[in-house]
Amino acid sequence: MLFINLPDLEAAINYWRTQSPSKGDALELCPEVSALAKPYAALILQGSKRLSIDLLDANAQLAWSAYMNHLNEAKNG
């Protein structure tokens, strides 16, 4: 089972925020940030430091996977 820790989840949210900043008067979040914000909030509220990737919904898994692909591409340059 693979886990995401809180700092890595926060880094993914920050990555997506730079890729697609909030829009409009309501500062609407992009779909990736919105999807990752839910498990991030759950970790904070539960006082947990990590969660299983299996617990992410489909949208959060896609956002996480795309973020990890970005990191791998940057690393392998």
SVG drawing of the C-alpha trace seen along z (x, -y; Angstrom):
<svg xmlns="http://www.w3.org/2000/svg" viewBox="-18 -39 36 41">
<polyline fill="none" stroke="black" stroke-width="0.4" points="0.0,0.0 1.3,-3.4 0.9,-6.5 0.9,-10.2 2.2,-12.3 0.9,-15.7 3.9,-17.8 3.8,-15.9 0.1,-16.5 0.6,-20.2 3.3,-20.4 1.0,-18.8 -1.7,-21.4 0.8,-24.2 2.1,-22.8 -1.5,-22.8 -2.1,-26.3 0.8,-27.6 -0.3,-25.8 -3.8,-27.0 -4.4,-29.9 -7.8,-30.6 -10.2,-32.4 -13.0,-34.9 -14.4,-37.0 -15.1,-33.8 -11.5,-32.6 -12.6,-29.3 -10.1,-26.5 -8.9,-24.4 -10.3,-20.8 -6.9,-19.3 -6.6,-21.6 -10.3,-21.0 -9.8,-17.3 -6.6,-17.3 -8.0,-19.8 -10.6,-17.3 -8.1,-14.7 -5.8,-17.4 -8.5,-18.8 -9.4,-15.3 -5.8,-14.8 -5.7,-18.1 -9.0,-17.5 -8.0,-14.0 -4.6,-15.0 -3.1,-12.4 0.3,-12.6 -0.4,-10.4 -3.2,-8.6 -3.4,-5.7 -3.5,-6.5 -6.3,-4.0 -8.5,-6.3 -8.3,-9.1 -11.3,-9.5 -10.7,-9.2 -10.2,-12.9 -7.7,-13.2 -5.8,-10.1 -5.6,-11.7 -4.3,-15.0 -1.8,-13.2 -0.6,-10.9 -0.1,-13.9 1.8,-15.7 4.1,-12.7 4.7,-12.4 5.7,-16.1 8.2,-15.4 9.6,-12.3 10.0,-14.3 11.8,-17.1 14.0,-14.7 15.0,-12.8 15.2,-16.0"/>
</svg>
